[in-house]
């Protein structure tokens, strides 16, 4: 896919990447997050292989359409606002985890299928992903139906990444370290308890690692990258 991006931006056109999802995608409370890391690495890799570094730096545009607490129904009704108006060339979709709290979970698969087809019809390549493993076996168990629905839709997307399976071996005790001061009733997190759903920056780096390897065949070391980030490197190595 990296070659396709390069060919597109060499024409002088913008290559827009839209990230669709809930709080696991918005990540507006953790930096660097997996979206930012993917953007950084793509620009670094293409900057090294192209004569003019400005082409990837200027022409790859990433849009955060992650909405905290959102469901598949929310995006289905507001797809024009949050996705289609940007005319994306590539769209990441990691969505559905909140459906069981706010809508009928039986609607998830149908909603996602409509979203995928509408985005593809607009001309965008679609990447569909399950959600990463959490630090709660009970929570993951409750999401099994949703994850299964997403896997069924794998053939409908242009690319599918089973993030849940790919993150089963990550160091959970070092990744889920945030405290939920007010708690999260839907998720079953008590006030002051560990947020076992939303990963820290290291966890986001592991998510980025999976996407970069599976989609772009780029090797990325989360530990090395985060070590450079912590030491204040302007351009972290990976």
C-alpha positions in Angstrom: 0.0 0.0 0.0 3.0 2.3 0.5 3.7 2.3 -3.2 0.1 3.3 -3.9 0.4 6.3 -1.5 3.7 7.3 -3.1 2.3 7.1 -6.6 -0.7 9.3 -5.6 1.2 12.0 -3.9 3.8 12.2 -6.7 1.0 13.6 -8.8 0.8 16.5 -6.4 -2.5 15.5 -5.0 -3.4 15.2 -1.3 -3.7 11.7 0.1 -6.3 11.9 2.9 -6.5 9.3 5.6 -9.6 9.3 7.8 -9.7 7.4 11.1 -13.2 6.3 12.1 -14.0 4.9 15.6 -14.8 5.7 19.2 -12.4 6.7 22.0 -9.9 4.0 21.0 -9.5 5.9 17.8 -9.9 9.5 18.9 -7.2 9.1 21.6 -7.4 12.8 22.2 -6.2 12.2 25.8 -3.0 10.3 25.0 0.0 11.4 22.9 1.6 10.0 20.9 -1.3 7.8 19.9 -1.5 5.2 17.2 -2.9 7.6 14.6 -0.1 10.0 15.2 2.5 7.3 15.1 1.2 5.9 11.8 1.2 9.4 10.2 4.8 10.0 11.5 6.1 6.7 10.2 4.5 6.9 6.8 5.9 10.4 6.3 9.4 9.2 7.5 9.4 6.2 5.3 8.2 8.0 2.2 10.5 11.0 2.9 13.5 8.7 2.8 12.4 7.0 -0.5 11.3 10.1 -2.4 13.5 12.9 -3.8 11.3 15.7 -2.3 10.5 15.2 1.4 7.8 17.8 1.2 5.6 15.6 -0.9 4.8 13.2 1.9 5.1 15.8 4.6 2.6 18.2 3.0 0.4 15.8 0.9 -0.4 13.1 3.4 -3.2 14.6 5.5 -4.7 12.7 8.4 -8.2 13.4 9.8 -9.2 12.3 13.3 -12.9 11.3 13.0 -12.8 9.3 16.2 -15.7 10.2 18.5 -15.6 9.3 22.2 -18.6 7.2 23.2 -19.8 6.8 19.6 -21.7 3.9 18.1 -22.1 2.5 14.6 -25.5 4.2 14.5 -23.9 7.6 15.3 -21.6 7.3 12.3 -24.2 5.9 10.0 -26.4 8.9 10.5 -23.5 11.4 10.3 -21.2 9.8 7.8 -21.2 12.8 5.4 -20.0 15.1 8.2 -17.3 13.0 9.7 -16.0 11.0 6.8 -17.3 11.6 3.2 -16.9 15.3 3.2 -13.1 14.8 3.4 -13.0 12.7 0.3 -10.5 10.2 1.8 -8.3 7.9 -0.2 -7.9 5.6 2.9 -10.2 5.0 5.8 -9.5 3.1 9.0 -12.6 1.7 10.7 -12.3 0.4 14.3 -15.8 0.8 15.7 -18.6 -1.1 17.5 -17.4 -1.4 21.1 -20.0 1.0 22.5 -22.9 -0.5 20.6 -23.9 -2.9 23.4 -24.2 0.0 25.8 -26.3 2.3 23.8 -28.0 0.5 20.9 -29.3 -3.0 20.0 -26.1 -5.0 19.4 -27.8 -6.9 16.7 -27.7 -3.8 14.6 -23.9 -3.6 14.7 -23.1 -5.8 11.7 -25.7 -4.2 9.5 -24.6 -0.7 10.4 -20.9 -1.5 9.8 -21.7 -3.0 6.4 -23.6 0.1 5.3 -20.7 2.3 6.5 -18.1 0.2 4.7 -20.0 0.2 1.4 -20.8 3.9 1.6 -17.1 4.8 2.2 -16.0 2.4 -0.6 -18.5 3.9 -3.0 -17.0 7.3 -2.4 -13.7 6.0 -3.7 -11.9 5.2 -0.5 -10.0 2.1 0.4 -11.4 0.7 3.6 -9.4 -0.9 6.4 -11.6 -2.8 9.0 -10.2 -3.8 12.4 -11.3 -5.5 15.5 -10.5 -3.7 18.8 -7.3 -4.5 20.8 -7.3 -6.8 23.7 -8.0 -5.2 27.1 -6.7 -5.9 30.6 -10.0 -7.4 31.6 -10.9 -11.0 30.5 -14.5 -10.4 31.5 -14.8 -7.2 29.4 -13.2 -9.0 26.4 -15.6 -11.9 26.9 -18.6 -9.5 26.8 -17.3 -8.1 23.5 -16.9 -11.5 21.8 -20.2 -11.1 19.8 -19.2 -7.7 18.5 -15.7 -8.9 17.5 -17.2 -11.9 15.8 -19.5 -9.7 13.8 -16.6 -7.6 12.6 -14.6 -10.7 11.5 -17.6 -11.8 9.5 -17.4 -8.5 7.6 -13.7 -8.9 6.9 -14.3 -9.9 3.3 -16.4 -6.7 2.7 -13.5 -4.4 3.5 -10.4 -3.9 1.3 -8.1 -4.9 4.2 -8.9 -6.5 7.5 -6.7 -6.5 10.6 -7.7 -8.7 13.6 -6.2 -6.3 16.2 -7.6 -8.4 19.0 -5.7 -11.5 18.0 -2.5 -9.5 17.1 -2.3 -7.8 20.5 -2.9 -10.9 22.8 0.8 -11.0 23.7 1.4 -7.3 24.6 2.5 -6.4 28.1 -0.9 -5.5 29.5 0.4 -4.4 33.0 2.6 -1.8 31.3 0.0 -0.7 28.8 -3.2 -0.2 30.9 -2.0 2.2 33.5 -4.4 5.1 33.4 -6.7 5.7 36.4 -10.3 6.5 35.8 -10.9 9.2 38.4 -14.7 9.4 38.0 -15.1 5.7 37.0 -16.8 4.4 33.9 -20.1 2.7 34.7 -20.7 1.2 31.3 -17.3 -0.5 31.3 -17.5 -1.5 35.0 -14.6 0.7 36.1 -14.9 2.0 39.7 -13.9 5.6 40.5 -10.1 5.7 40.9 -9.7 2.3 39.3 -7.4 1.2 36.5 -8.8 1.9 33.1 -8.5 -1.5 31.5 -10.0 -0.4 28.2 -7.9 2.6 27.0 -4.2 2.0 26.5 -1.4 4.5 27.3 1.1 5.7 24.7 3.1 2.4 24.8 -0.1 0.5 24.1 -0.9 2.9 21.3 2.6 2.2 19.9 1.8 -1.5 19.9 -1.4 -0.9 18.0 0.5 1.2 15.5 3.0 -1.7 15.2 0.3 -4.1 14.1 -1.2 -1.7 11.5 2.2 -0.7 10.1 3.3 -4.3 9.7 0.1 -5.8 8.4 -0.8 -3.0 6.0 2.5 -1.4 4.9 5.1 -4.1 5.7 6.9 -1.6 7.9 8.9 -2.9 10.9 8.2 -0.8 14.0 9.6 -1.4 17.5 7.2 0.1 20.1 9.7 -0.1 22.9 12.5 1.6 20.9 10.2 4.3 19.7 8.8 5.1 23.1 12.3 5.1 24.6 13.3 7.8 22.1 10.1 9.8 22.8 10.8 9.7 26.6 14.4 10.9 26.0 13.2 13.9 24.0 14.3 12.9 20.6 12.8 15.2 17.9 12.6 12.3 15.4 12.2 9.1 17.4 13.7 6.0 15.9 11.7 2.8 15.5 
